[in-house]
Amino acid sequence: MVRKKPAAEPIKKDVPVYPISVAAKLLDVHPRTLRIYEDAELIKPERKGNRRLYSANDITWIGCLRKMIH
């Protein structure tokens, strides 16, 4: 009997998985920009200890936010 591997489930859009460096690259901004937005309470990334983690929904929101700001 051959066991099939379970199909990998796609990552849900609300699950925070991207560290600040990856989020910044996806958004084409400096990581400091994301920290400034957080200080201004425009965004609130999930925290795991010292690490900020962003979800796909966060990335979409920050992209919209940047369009409104600029």
All heavy atoms as TSV, in Angstrom:
chain	resi	resn	atom	element	x	y	z
A	1	MET	N	N	0.845	-1.181	0.000
A	1	MET	CA	C	0.000	0.000	0.000
A	1	MET	C	C	0.888	1.241	0.000
A	1	MET	O	O	1.759	1.400	0.841
A	1	MET	CB	C	-0.878	-0.020	1.244
A	1	MET	CG	C	-1.784	1.134	1.349
A	1	MET	SD	S	-2.853	0.847	2.765
A	1	MET	CE	C	-3.519	2.409	2.963
A	2	VAL	N	N	0.656	2.117	-0.944
A	2	VAL	CA	C	1.424	3.356	-1.064
A	2	VAL	C	C	0.642	4.461	-0.382
A	2	VAL	O	O	-0.530	4.678	-0.679
A	2	VAL	CB	C	1.667	3.705	-2.548
A	2	VAL	CG1	C	2.382	5.027	-2.658
A	2	VAL	CG2	C	2.435	2.598	-3.231
A	3	ARG	N	N	1.322	5.126	0.541
A	3	ARG	CA	C	0.667	6.252	1.229
A	3	ARG	C	C	0.878	7.528	0.439
A	3	ARG	O	O	1.974	7.822	0.008
A	3	ARG	CB	C	1.242	6.435	2.622
A	3	ARG	CG	C	0.864	5.347	3.558
A	3	ARG	CD	C	1.312	5.709	4.931
A	3	ARG	NE	N	0.911	4.673	5.863
A	3	ARG	CZ	C	1.096	4.733	7.149
A	3	ARG	NH1	N	1.712	5.776	7.672
A	3	ARG	NH2	N	0.695	3.762	7.933
A	4	LYS	N	N	-0.194	8.238	0.279
A	4	LYS	CA	C	-0.117	9.529	-0.402
A	4	LYS	C	C	0.181	10.603	0.635
A	4	LYS	O	O	-0.336	10.557	1.752
A	4	LYS	CB	C	-1.426	9.853	-1.104
A	4	LYS	CG	C	-1.711	8.970	-2.287
A	4	LYS	CD	C	-2.981	9.420	-2.971
A	4	LYS	CE	C	-3.288	8.542	-4.160
A	4	LYS	NZ	N	-4.523	8.941	-4.821
A	5	LYS	N	N	1.008	11.543	0.243
A	5	LYS	CA	C	1.260	12.693	1.114
A	5	LYS	C	C	0.010	13.555	1.113
A	5	LYS	O	O	-0.614	13.744	0.066
A	5	LYS	CB	C	2.436	13.520	0.608
A	5	LYS	CG	C	3.763	12.854	0.777
A	5	LYS	CD	C	4.860	13.798	0.349
A	5	LYS	CE	C	6.214	13.138	0.493
A	5	LYS	NZ	N	7.293	14.047	0.093
A	6	PRO	N	N	-0.347	14.080	2.269
A	6	PRO	CA	C	-1.501	14.982	2.279
A	6	PRO	C	C	-1.176	16.237	1.469
A	6	PRO	O	O	-0.035	16.698	1.462
A	6	PRO	CB	C	-1.707	15.313	3.755
A	6	PRO	CG	C	-0.457	14.912	4.443
A	6	PRO	CD	C	0.228	13.911	3.586
A	7	ALA	N	N	-2.150	16.729	0.780
A	7	ALA	CA	C	-1.953	17.945	-0.016
A	7	ALA	C	C	-1.640	19.109	0.921
A	7	ALA	O	O	-2.259	19.262	1.971
A	7	ALA	CB	C	-3.212	18.244	-0.821
A	8	ALA	N	N	-0.663	19.889	0.544
A	8	ALA	CA	C	-0.307	21.060	1.346
A	8	ALA	C	C	-1.424	22.085	1.235
A	8	ALA	O	O	-1.910	22.369	0.144
A	8	ALA	CB	C	1.003	21.652	0.861
A	9	GLU	N	N	-1.824	22.599	2.366
A	9	GLU	CA	C	-2.870	23.610	2.368
A	9	GLU	C	C	-2.244	24.973	2.140
A	9	GLU	O	O	-1.167	25.250	2.648
A	9	GLU	CB	C	-3.607	23.602	3.712
A	9	GLU	CG	C	-4.398	22.348	3.954
A	9	GLU	CD	C	-5.164	22.402	5.260
A	9	GLU	OE1	O	-5.534	23.505	5.684
A	9	GLU	OE2	O	-5.374	21.335	5.838
A	10	PRO	N	N	-2.915	25.818	1.372
A	10	PRO	CA	C	-2.372	27.163	1.172
A	10	PRO	C	C	-2.402	27.939	2.500
A	10	PRO	O	O	-3.237	27.674	3.366
A	10	PRO	CB	C	-3.311	27.788	0.146
A	10	PRO	CG	C	-4.539	26.952	0.171
A	10	PRO	CD	C	-4.156	25.603	0.669
A	11	ILE	N	N	-1.487	28.854	2.625
A	11	ILE	CA	C	-1.443	29.680	3.838
A	11	ILE	C	C	-2.620	30.637	3.800
A	11	ILE	O	O	-2.857	31.317	2.795
A	11	ILE	CB	C	-0.120	30.463	3.907
A	11	ILE	CG1	C	1.055	29.495	3.999
A	11	ILE	CG2	C	-0.116	31.421	5.092
A	11	ILE	CD1	C	2.402	30.146	3.883
A	12	LYS	N	N	-3.341	30.692	4.888
A	12	LYS	CA	C	-4.485	31.598	4.970
A	12	LYS	C	C	-3.982	33.035	5.012
A	12	LYS	O	O	-2.923	33.327	5.559
A	12	LYS	CB	C	-5.312	31.286	6.212
A	12	LYS	CG	C	-5.956	29.929	6.147
A	12	LYS	CD	C	-6.750	29.638	7.389
A	12	LYS	CE	C	-7.336	28.234	7.300
A	12	LYS	NZ	N	-8.008	27.859	8.552
A	13	LYS	N	N	-4.771	33.929	4.433
A	13	LYS	CA	C	-4.339	35.322	4.294
A	13	LYS	C	C	-4.247	36.066	5.612
A	13	LYS	O	O	-3.609	37.115	5.682
A	13	LYS	CB	C	-5.275	36.068	3.348
A	13	LYS	CG	C	-5.147	35.590	1.922
A	13	LYS	CD	C	-5.985	36.416	0.991
A	13	LYS	CE	C	-5.778	35.901	-0.419
A	13	LYS	NZ	N	-5.995	36.911	-1.416
A	14	ASP	N	N	-4.871	35.543	6.656
A	14	ASP	CA	C	-4.827	36.241	7.937
A	14	ASP	C	C	-3.781	35.674	8.897
A	14	ASP	O	O	-3.669	36.130	10.024
A	14	ASP	CB	C	-6.203	36.233	8.594
A	14	ASP	CG	C	-6.699	34.827	8.915
A	14	ASP	OD1	O	-6.187	33.857	8.316
A	14	ASP	OD2	O	-7.609	34.700	9.753
A	15	VAL	N	N	-2.982	34.718	8.434
A	15	VAL	CA	C	-1.962	34.100	9.282
A	15	VAL	C	C	-0.652	34.873	9.123
A	15	VAL	O	O	-0.113	34.973	8.017
A	15	VAL	CB	C	-1.748	32.617	8.908
A	15	VAL	CG1	C	-0.615	32.007	9.717
A	15	VAL	CG2	C	-3.034	31.834	9.108
A	16	PRO	N	N	-0.136	35.449	10.209
A	16	PRO	CA	C	1.116	36.208	10.118
A	16	PRO	C	C	2.320	35.290	9.937
A	16	PRO	O	O	2.618	34.485	10.814
A	16	PRO	CB	C	1.183	36.969	11.439
A	16	PRO	CG	C	0.232	36.304	12.348
A	16	PRO	CD	C	-0.718	35.497	11.534
A	17	VAL	N	N	2.972	35.394	8.796
A	17	VAL	CA	C	4.112	34.528	8.486
A	17	VAL	C	C	5.334	35.293	7.989
A	17	VAL	O	O	6.434	34.752	8.007
A	17	VAL	CB	C	3.747	33.449	7.446
A	17	VAL	CG1	C	2.750	32.471	8.002
A	17	VAL	CG2	C	3.244	34.066	6.163
A	18	TYR	N	N	5.161	36.538	7.527
A	18	TYR	CA	C	6.266	37.276	6.935
A	18	TYR	C	C	7.000	38.129	7.977
A	18	TYR	O	O	6.386	38.998	8.593
A	18	TYR	CB	C	5.767	38.219	5.832
A	18	TYR	CG	C	5.020	37.530	4.723
A	18	TYR	CD1	C	3.652	37.684	4.569
A	18	TYR	CD2	C	5.693	36.721	3.813
A	18	TYR	CE1	C	2.967	37.058	3.545
A	18	TYR	CE2	C	5.014	36.087	2.786
A	18	TYR	CZ	C	3.649	36.263	2.657
A	18	TYR	OH	O	2.978	35.630	1.645
A	19	PRO	N	N	8.306	37.917	8.157
A	19	PRO	CA	C	9.063	38.819	9.035
A	19	PRO	C	C	9.188	40.193	8.367
A	19	PRO	O	O	8.930	40.341	7.168
A	19	PRO	CB	C	10.427	38.138	9.173
A	19	PRO	CG	C	10.539	37.243	7.997
A	19	PRO	CD	C	9.138	36.867	7.596
A	20	ILE	N	N	9.594	41.177	9.128
A	20	ILE	CA	C	9.632	42.560	8.631
A	20	ILE	C	C	10.502	42.700	7.383
A	20	ILE	O	O	10.164	43.451	6.472
A	20	ILE	CB	C	10.055	43.538	9.742
A	20	ILE	CG1	C	9.775	44.977	9.320
A	20	ILE	CG2	C	11.490	43.305	10.157
A	20	ILE	CD1	C	9.879	45.982	10.456
A	21	SER	N	N	11.595	41.964	7.305
A	21	SER	CA	C	12.477	42.081	6.132
A	21	SER	C	C	11.767	41.621	4.864
A	21	SER	O	O	11.887	42.261	3.811
A	21	SER	CB	C	13.760	41.283	6.348
A	21	SER	OG	O	13.462	39.914	6.546
A	22	VAL	N	N	11.022	40.545	4.943
A	22	VAL	CA	C	10.290	40.029	3.775
A	22	VAL	C	C	9.129	40.963	3.441
A	22	VAL	O	O	8.898	41.287	2.271
A	22	VAL	CB	C	9.792	38.594	4.022
A	22	VAL	CG1	C	8.919	38.104	2.879
A	22	VAL	CG2	C	10.973	37.656	4.238
A	23	ALA	N	N	8.406	41.415	4.451
A	23	ALA	CA	C	7.287	42.340	4.219
A	23	ALA	C	C	7.788	43.608	3.529
A	23	ALA	O	O	7.170	44.087	2.577
A	23	ALA	CB	C	6.600	42.676	5.535
A	24	ALA	N	N	8.915	44.125	3.987
A	24	ALA	CA	C	9.481	45.337	3.387
A	24	ALA	C	C	9.850	45.097	1.925
A	24	ALA	O	O	9.589	45.946	1.064
A	24	ALA	CB	C	10.691	45.797	4.183
A	25	LYS	N	N	10.423	43.944	1.622
A	25	LYS	CA	C	10.779	43.633	0.228
A	25	LYS	C	C	9.532	43.502	-0.634
A	25	LYS	O	O	9.505	43.974	-1.768
A	25	LYS	CB	C	11.601	42.354	0.157
A	25	LYS	CG	C	13.032	42.555	0.563
A	25	LYS	CD	C	13.838	41.290	0.428
A	25	LYS	CE	C	15.256	41.530	0.929
A	25	LYS	NZ	N	16.077	40.332	0.874
A	26	LEU	N	N	8.499	42.847	-0.114
A	26	LEU	CA	C	7.256	42.699	-0.874
A	26	LEU	C	C	6.629	44.061	-1.182
A	26	LEU	O	O	6.005	44.243	-2.227
A	26	LEU	CB	C	6.258	41.837	-0.099
A	26	LEU	CG	C	6.585	40.353	0.015
A	26	LEU	CD1	C	5.626	39.675	0.985
A	26	LEU	CD2	C	6.520	39.680	-1.342
A	27	LEU	N	N	6.786	44.998	-0.254
A	27	LEU	CA	C	6.190	46.327	-0.404
A	27	LEU	C	C	7.143	47.343	-1.030
A	27	LEU	O	O	6.755	48.484	-1.285
A	27	LEU	CB	C	5.731	46.835	0.971
A	27	LEU	CG	C	4.570	46.065	1.580
A	27	LEU	CD1	C	4.500	46.272	3.076
A	27	LEU	CD2	C	3.268	46.478	0.898
A	28	ASP	N	N	8.389	46.937	-1.249
A	28	ASP	CA	C	9.419	47.822	-1.798
A	28	ASP	C	C	9.609	49.068	-0.934
A	28	ASP	O	O	9.611	50.198	-1.424
A	28	ASP	CB	C	9.085	48.200	-3.242
A	28	ASP	CG	C	10.282	48.781	-3.975
A	28	ASP	OD1	O	11.433	48.434	-3.625
A	28	ASP	OD2	O	10.074	49.597	-4.894
A	29	VAL	N	N	9.732	48.838	0.378
A	29	VAL	CA	C	10.000	49.916	1.328
A	29	VAL	C	C	11.134	49.482	2.255
A	29	VAL	O	O	11.484	48.301	2.308
A	29	VAL	CB	C	8.760	50.272	2.190
A	29	VAL	CG1	C	7.618	50.744	1.320
A	29	VAL	CG2	C	8.324	49.111	3.068
A	30	HIS	N	N	11.665	50.421	2.977
A	30	HIS	CA	C	12.678	50.112	3.986
A	30	HIS	C	C	11.945	49.587	5.224
A	30	HIS	O	O	10.850	50.055	5.547
A	30	HIS	CB	C	13.466	51.384	4.322
A	30	HIS	CG	C	14.712	51.118	5.080
A	30	HIS	ND1	N	14.712	50.936	6.444
A	30	HIS	CD2	C	15.994	50.982	4.676
A	30	HIS	CE1	C	15.948	50.707	6.853
A	30	HIS	NE2	N	16.746	50.735	5.795
A	31	PRO	N	N	12.531	48.634	5.944
A	31	PRO	CA	C	11.887	48.140	7.162
A	31	PRO	C	C	11.566	49.256	8.164
A	31	PRO	O	O	10.565	49.183	8.883
A	31	PRO	CB	C	12.912	47.171	7.751
A	31	PRO	CG	C	13.691	46.694	6.571
A	31	PRO	CD	C	13.751	47.873	5.634
A	32	ARG	N	N	12.379	50.313	8.162
A	32	ARG	CA	C	12.113	51.438	9.070
A	32	ARG	C	C	10.753	52.064	8.776
A	32	ARG	O	O	10.062	52.526	9.681
A	32	ARG	CB	C	13.237	52.475	8.948
A	32	ARG	CG	C	13.075	53.648	9.853
A	32	ARG	CD	C	13.297	53.254	11.313
A	32	ARG	NE	N	12.924	54.360	12.180
A	32	ARG	CZ	C	12.132	54.246	13.226
A	32	ARG	NH1	N	11.661	53.086	13.597
A	32	ARG	NH2	N	11.835	55.285	13.956
A	33	THR	N	N	10.355	52.081	7.511
A	33	THR	CA	C	9.052	52.627	7.131
A	33	THR	C	C	7.934	51.866	7.839
A	33	THR	O	O	6.988	52.474	8.360
A	33	THR	CB	C	8.855	52.543	5.604
A	33	THR	OG1	O	9.911	53.253	4.967
A	33	THR	CG2	C	7.519	53.110	5.176
A	34	LEU	N	N	8.053	50.558	7.902
A	34	LEU	CA	C	7.030	49.758	8.581
A	34	LEU	C	C	7.032	50.039	10.075
A	34	LEU	O	O	5.975	50.085	10.711
A	34	LEU	CB	C	7.256	48.271	8.294
A	34	LEU	CG	C	7.140	47.870	6.824
A	34	LEU	CD1	C	7.425	46.386	6.653
A	34	LEU	CD2	C	5.787	48.236	6.254
A	35	ARG	N	N	8.201	50.265	10.645
A	35	ARG	CA	C	8.278	50.607	12.075
A	35	ARG	C	C	7.635	51.972	12.338
A	35	ARG	O	O	6.966	52.170	13.354
A	35	ARG	CB	C	9.726	50.591	12.546
A	35	ARG	CG	C	10.325	49.207	12.564
A	35	ARG	CD	C	11.728	49.225	13.187
A	35	ARG	NE	N	12.392	47.971	12.938
A	35	ARG	CZ	C	13.293	47.756	11.980
A	35	ARG	NH1	N	13.670	48.739	11.176
A	35	ARG	NH2	N	13.832	46.574	11.816
A	36	ILE	N	N	7.835	52.907	11.419
A	36	ILE	CA	C	7.211	54.237	11.553
A	36	ILE	C	C	5.698	54.112	11.499
A	36	ILE	O	O	4.987	54.727	12.303
A	36	ILE	CB	C	7.741	55.199	10.464
A	36	ILE	CG1	C	9.213	55.543	10.729
A	36	ILE	CG2	C	6.895	56.467	10.386
A	36	ILE	CD1	C	9.908	56.239	9.567
A	37	TYR	N	N	5.191	53.326	10.564
A	37	TYR	CA	C	3.741	53.114	10.482
A	37	TYR	C	C	3.215	52.493	11.774
A	37	TYR	O	O	2.129	52.840	12.247
A	37	TYR	CB	C	3.382	52.204	9.304
A	37	TYR	CG	C	3.590	52.801	7.929
A	37	TYR	CD1	C	3.481	52.007	6.806
A	37	TYR	CD2	C	3.882	54.143	7.740
A	37	TYR	CE1	C	3.660	52.525	5.537
A	37	TYR	CE2	C	4.071	54.673	6.479
A	37	TYR	CZ	C	3.963	53.856	5.375
A	37	TYR	OH	O	4.135	54.373	4.119
A	38	GLU	N	N	3.985	51.578	12.336
A	38	GLU	CA	C	3.564	50.953	13.593
A	38	GLU	C	C	3.567	51.976	14.731
A	38	GLU	O	O	2.627	52.022	15.527
A	38	GLU	CB	C	4.479	49.777	13.926
A	38	GLU	CG	C	4.025	49.018	15.151
A	38	GLU	CD	C	4.906	47.834	15.485
A	38	GLU	OE1	O	5.909	47.583	14.777
A	38	GLU	OE2	O	4.575	47.159	16.468
A	39	ASP	N	N	4.607	52.796	14.798
A	39	ASP	CA	C	4.672	53.842	15.836
A	39	ASP	C	C	3.506	54.814	15.728
A	39	ASP	O	O	3.011	55.321	16.727
A	39	ASP	CB	C	5.994	54.610	15.756
A	39	ASP	CG	C	7.194	53.767	16.176
A	39	ASP	OD1	O	6.998	52.718	16.823
A	39	ASP	OD2	O	8.338	54.169	15.850
A	40	ALA	N	N	3.070	55.073	14.488
A	40	ALA	CA	C	1.936	55.972	14.250
A	40	ALA	C	C	0.596	55.257	14.424
A	40	ALA	O	O	-0.457	55.864	14.221
A	40	ALA	CB	C	2.027	56.566	12.848
A	41	GLU	N	N	0.643	53.984	14.791
A	41	GLU	CA	C	-0.537	53.144	15.013
A	41	GLU	C	C	-1.385	52.977	13.753
A	41	GLU	O	O	-2.599	52.815	13.822
A	41	GLU	CB	C	-1.368	53.665	16.180
A	41	GLU	CG	C	-0.598	53.630	17.490
A	41	GLU	CD	C	-1.398	54.085	18.694
A	41	GLU	OE1	O	-2.573	54.485	18.525
A	41	GLU	OE2	O	-0.847	54.042	19.793
A	42	LEU	N	N	-0.731	53.007	12.587
A	42	LEU	CA	C	-1.430	52.746	11.331
A	42	LEU	C	C	-1.507	51.254	11.057
A	42	LEU	O	O	-2.397	50.810	10.333
A	42	LEU	CB	C	-0.707	53.454	10.179
A	42	LEU	CG	C	-0.666	54.976	10.267
A	42	LEU	CD1	C	0.238	55.543	9.183
A	42	LEU	CD2	C	-2.069	55.540	10.160
A	43	ILE	N	N	-0.566	50.523	11.611
A	43	ILE	CA	C	-0.549	49.063	11.483
A	43	ILE	C	C	-0.202	48.454	12.835
A	43	ILE	O	O	0.377	49.133	13.703
A	43	ILE	CB	C	0.459	48.571	10.413
A	43	ILE	CG1	C	1.881	48.993	10.770
A	43	ILE	CG2	C	0.063	49.052	9.036
A	43	ILE	CD1	C	2.957	48.410	9.851
A	44	LYS	N	N	-0.576	47.213	13.015
A	44	LYS	CA	C	-0.245	46.509	14.250
A	44	LYS	C	C	0.092	45.058	13.902
A	44	LYS	O	O	-0.767	44.179	13.950
A	44	LYS	CB	C	-1.393	46.560	15.243
A	44	LYS	CG	C	-1.001	46.018	16.597
A	44	LYS	CD	C	-2.053	46.216	17.632
A	44	LYS	CE	C	-1.517	45.687	18.945
A	44	LYS	NZ	N	-2.483	45.797	20.000
A	45	PRO	N	N	1.363	44.827	13.550
A	45	PRO	CA	C	1.742	43.454	13.206
A	45	PRO	C	C	1.715	42.557	14.435
A	45	PRO	O	O	1.842	43.023	15.571
A	45	PRO	CB	C	3.163	43.605	12.661
A	45	PRO	CG	C	3.672	44.854	13.266
A	45	PRO	CD	C	2.488	45.745	13.458
A	46	GLU	N	N	1.554	41.286	14.190
A	46	GLU	CA	C	1.603	40.289	15.266
A	46	GLU	C	C	3.021	40.254	15.826
A	46	GLU	O	O	3.982	40.459	15.098
A	46	GLU	CB	C	1.241	38.929	14.678
A	46	GLU	CG	C	1.250	37.801	15.665
A	46	GLU	CD	C	-0.134	37.422	16.110
A	46	GLU	OE1	O	-1.110	37.892	15.507
A	46	GLU	OE2	O	-0.220	36.647	17.059
A	47	ARG	N	N	3.140	39.992	17.106
A	47	ARG	CA	C	4.456	39.902	17.741
A	47	ARG	C	C	4.670	38.501	18.276
A	47	ARG	O	O	3.796	37.918	18.900
A	47	ARG	CB	C	4.568	40.874	18.915
A	47	ARG	CG	C	4.539	42.329	18.521
A	47	ARG	CD	C	5.894	42.729	18.049
A	47	ARG	NE	N	5.965	44.168	17.876
A	47	ARG	CZ	C	7.020	44.867	18.147
A	47	ARG	NH1	N	8.089	44.299	18.628
A	47	ARG	NH2	N	7.038	46.142	17.912
A	48	LYS	N	N	5.836	37.962	18.003
A	48	LYS	CA	C	6.296	36.699	18.598
A	48	LYS	C	C	7.627	37.046	19.253
A	48	LYS	O	O	8.657	37.091	18.583
A	48	LYS	CB	C	6.496	35.613	17.539
A	48	LYS	CG	C	5.263	35.274	16.754
A	48	LYS	CD	C	4.489	34.159	17.377
A	48	LYS	CE	C	3.291	33.897	16.460
A	48	LYS	NZ	N	2.507	32.830	16.760
A	49	GLY	N	N	7.587	37.363	20.534
A	49	GLY	CA	C	8.780	37.863	21.202
A	49	GLY	C	C	9.119	39.229	20.641
A	49	GLY	O	O	8.282	40.123	20.614
A	50	ASN	N	N	10.338	39.391	20.149
A	50	ASN	CA	C	10.765	40.665	19.548
A	50	ASN	C	C	10.395	40.773	18.077
A	50	ASN	O	O	10.499	41.843	17.501
A	50	ASN	CB	C	12.293	40.804	19.637
A	50	ASN	CG	C	12.766	41.002	21.043
A	50	ASN	OD1	O	11.979	41.060	21.973
A	50	ASN	ND2	N	14.060	41.097	21.213
A	51	ARG	N	N	10.003	39.676	17.465
A	51	ARG	CA	C	9.789	39.640	16.013
A	51	ARG	C	C	8.406	40.133	15.621
A	51	ARG	O	O	7.409	39.749	16.216
A	51	ARG	CB	C	9.980	38.220	15.491
A	51	ARG	CG	C	11.391	37.719	15.700
A	51	ARG	CD	C	11.576	36.377	15.113
A	51	ARG	NE	N	11.220	36.452	13.699
A	51	ARG	CZ	C	11.326	35.454	12.857
A	51	ARG	NH1	N	11.758	34.295	13.267
A	51	ARG	NH2	N	11.000	35.595	11.600
A	52	ARG	N	N	8.375	40.952	14.583
A	52	ARG	CA	C	7.116	41.385	13.984
A	52	ARG	C	C	6.809	40.415	12.843
A	52	ARG	O	O	7.669	40.133	12.027
A	52	ARG	CB	C	7.255	42.787	13.406
A	52	ARG	CG	C	7.461	43.877	14.404
A	52	ARG	CD	C	7.859	45.146	13.651
A	52	ARG	NE	N	7.960	46.285	14.536
A	52	ARG	CZ	C	9.047	46.623	15.209
A	52	ARG	NH1	N	10.144	45.903	15.084
A	52	ARG	NH2	N	9.063	47.677	15.990
A	53	LEU	N	N	5.572	39.966	12.784
A	53	LEU	CA	C	5.154	39.082	11.696
A	53	LEU	C	C	3.920	39.679	11.014
A	53	LEU	O	O	2.991	40.126	11.679
A	53	LEU	CB	C	4.841	37.680	12.217
A	53	LEU	CG	C	6.023	36.894	12.775
A	53	LEU	CD1	C	5.549	35.576	13.355
A	53	LEU	CD2	C	7.073	36.657	11.710
A	54	TYR	N	N	3.954	39.658	9.688
A	54	TYR	CA	C	2.888	40.241	8.883
A	54	TYR	C	C	2.161	39.156	8.098
A	54	TYR	O	O	2.777	38.216	7.614
A	54	TYR	CB	C	3.475	41.265	7.904
A	54	TYR	CG	C	4.160	42.417	8.589
A	54	TYR	CD1	C	5.479	42.314	9.017
A	54	TYR	CD2	C	3.492	43.606	8.828
A	54	TYR	CE1	C	6.113	43.368	9.656
A	54	TYR	CE2	C	4.112	44.668	9.467
A	54	TYR	CZ	C	5.429	44.550	9.875
A	54	TYR	OH	O	6.037	45.587	10.513
A	55	SER	N	N	0.864	39.321	7.953
A	55	SER	CA	C	0.064	38.392	7.151
A	55	SER	C	C	-0.096	38.966	5.744
A	55	SER	O	O	0.239	40.128	5.485
A	55	SER	CB	C	-1.316	38.216	7.785
A	55	SER	OG	O	-2.064	39.413	7.680
A	56	ALA	N	N	-0.630	38.169	4.839
A	56	ALA	CA	C	-0.913	38.656	3.482
A	56	ALA	C	C	-1.921	39.801	3.541
A	56	ALA	O	O	-1.822	40.764	2.770
A	56	ALA	CB	C	-1.435	37.517	2.614
A	57	ASN	N	N	-2.881	39.727	4.463
A	57	ASN	CA	C	-3.845	40.816	4.634
A	57	ASN	C	C	-3.137	42.099	5.075
A	57	ASN	O	O	-3.489	43.190	4.622
A	57	ASN	CB	C	-4.921	40.445	5.646
A	57	ASN	CG	C	-5.904	39.433	5.106
A	57	ASN	OD1	O	-5.996	39.200	3.908
A	57	ASN	ND2	N	-6.643	38.815	6.003
A	58	ASP	N	N	-2.156	41.968	5.969
A	58	ASP	CA	C	-1.378	43.137	6.407
A	58	ASP	C	C	-0.653	43.764	5.222
A	58	ASP	O	O	-0.634	44.991	5.073
A	58	ASP	CB	C	-0.338	42.750	7.468
A	58	ASP	CG	C	-0.944	42.317	8.782
A	58	ASP	OD1	O	-2.048	42.792	9.134
A	58	ASP	OD2	O	-0.306	41.498	9.477
A	59	ILE	N	N	-0.046	42.928	4.381
A	59	ILE	CA	C	0.693	43.416	3.214
A	59	ILE	C	C	-0.256	44.178	2.277
A	59	ILE	O	O	0.073	45.271	1.799
A	59	ILE	CB	C	1.372	42.254	2.456
A	59	ILE	CG1	C	2.338	41.477	3.363
A	59	ILE	CG2	C	2.063	42.746	1.191
A	59	ILE	CD1	C	3.487	42.252	3.918
A	60	THR	N	N	-1.440	43.635	2.056
A	60	THR	CA	C	-2.437	44.302	1.209
A	60	THR	C	C	-2.835	45.647	1.808
A	60	THR	O	O	-2.882	46.659	1.107
A	60	THR	CB	C	-3.682	43.406	1.033
A	60	THR	OG1	O	-3.273	42.174	0.438
A	60	THR	CG2	C	-4.733	44.079	0.167
A	61	TRP	N	N	-3.106	45.671	3.112
A	61	TRP	CA	C	-3.513	46.910	3.789
A	61	TRP	C	C	-2.407	47.957	3.699
A	61	TRP	O	O	-2.669	49.121	3.387
A	61	TRP	CB	C	-3.871	46.636	5.245
A	61	TRP	CG	C	-3.911	47.880	6.072
A	61	TRP	CD1	C	-3.123	48.192	7.132
A	61	TRP	CD2	C	-4.781	49.016	5.897
A	61	TRP	NE1	N	-3.444	49.440	7.606
A	61	TRP	CE2	C	-4.451	49.969	6.868
A	61	TRP	CE3	C	-5.783	49.320	4.990
A	61	TRP	CZ2	C	-5.102	51.197	6.977
A	61	TRP	CZ3	C	-6.439	50.550	5.095
A	61	TRP	CH2	C	-6.099	51.462	6.078
A	62	ILE	N	N	-1.168	47.564	3.946
A	62	ILE	CA	C	-0.054	48.519	3.906
A	62	ILE	C	C	0.117	49.066	2.487
A	62	ILE	O	O	0.392	50.254	2.309
A	62	ILE	CB	C	1.247	47.878	4.434
A	62	ILE	CG1	C	1.073	47.511	5.913
A	62	ILE	CG2	C	2.434	48.818	4.253
A	62	ILE	CD1	C	2.145	46.578	6.453
A	63	GLY	N	N	-0.077	48.221	1.487
A	63	GLY	CA	C	-0.029	48.688	0.098
A	63	GLY	C	C	-1.084	49.750	-0.170
A	63	GLY	O	O	-0.803	50.783	-0.792
A	64	CYS	N	N	-2.296	49.534	0.319
A	64	CYS	CA	C	-3.369	50.533	0.175
A	64	CYS	C	C	-3.037	51.808	0.942
A	64	CYS	O	O	-3.254	52.910	0.449
A	64	CYS	CB	C	-4.694	49.961	0.679
A	64	CYS	SG	S	-5.357	48.644	-0.323
A	65	LEU	N	N	-2.516	51.629	2.129
A	65	LEU	CA	C	-2.140	52.762	2.980
A	65	LEU	C	C	-1.100	53.626	2.269
A	65	LEU	O	O	-1.204	54.849	2.242
A	65	LEU	CB	C	-1.594	52.219	4.304
A	65	LEU	CG	C	-1.222	53.199	5.385
A	65	LEU	CD1	C	-2.420	53.996	5.839
A	65	LEU	CD2	C	-0.628	52.441	6.563
A	66	ARG	N	N	-0.116	52.995	1.667
A	66	ARG	CA	C	0.941	53.733	0.964
A	66	ARG	C	C	0.355	54.511	-0.226
A	66	ARG	O	O	0.776	55.629	-0.487
A	66	ARG	CB	C	2.043	52.784	0.495
A	66	ARG	CG	C	2.878	52.314	1.662
A	66	ARG	CD	C	4.136	51.601	1.263
A	66	ARG	NE	N	4.975	52.308	0.303
A	66	ARG	CZ	C	5.748	53.361	0.574
A	66	ARG	NH1	N	5.776	53.842	1.792
A	66	ARG	NH2	N	6.483	53.908	-0.361
A	67	LYS	N	N	-0.598	53.906	-0.918
A	67	LYS	CA	C	-1.236	54.616	-2.036
A	67	LYS	C	C	-1.974	55.859	-1.542
A	67	LYS	O	O	-1.963	56.903	-2.197
A	67	LYS	CB	C	-2.192	53.690	-2.780
A	67	LYS	CG	C	-1.498	52.690	-3.645
A	67	LYS	CD	C	-2.493	51.799	-4.361
A	67	LYS	CE	C	-1.734	50.703	-5.124
A	67	LYS	NZ	N	-2.666	49.742	-5.726
A	68	MET	N	N	-2.630	55.755	-0.381
A	68	MET	CA	C	-3.350	56.902	0.173
A	68	MET	C	C	-2.388	57.989	0.642
A	68	MET	O	O	-2.663	59.176	0.473
A	68	MET	CB	C	-4.244	56.466	1.326
A	68	MET	CG	C	-5.453	55.674	0.903
A	68	MET	SD	S	-6.587	55.356	2.249
A	68	MET	CE	C	-5.770	53.976	3.043
A	69	ILE	N	N	-1.256	57.581	1.213
A	69	ILE	CA	C	-0.290	58.545	1.731
A	69	ILE	C	C	0.410	59.268	0.594
A	69	ILE	O	O	0.659	60.478	0.663
A	69	ILE	CB	C	0.743	57.850	2.640
A	69	ILE	CG1	C	0.067	57.382	3.940
A	69	ILE	CG2	C	1.930	58.745	2.941
A	69	ILE	CD1	C	0.931	56.503	4.810
A	70	HIS	N	N	0.744	58.544	-0.458
A	70	HIS	CA	C	1.505	59.135	-1.557
A	70	HIS	C	C	0.568	59.460	-2.676
A	70	HIS	O	O	0.679	59.488	-3.748
A	70	HIS	CB	C	2.650	58.210	-2.005
A	70	HIS	CG	C	3.609	57.937	-0.893
A	70	HIS	ND1	N	4.555	58.841	-0.492
A	70	HIS	CD2	C	3.745	56.885	-0.053
A	70	HIS	CE1	C	5.255	58.346	0.518
A	70	HIS	NE2	N	4.784	57.156	0.802
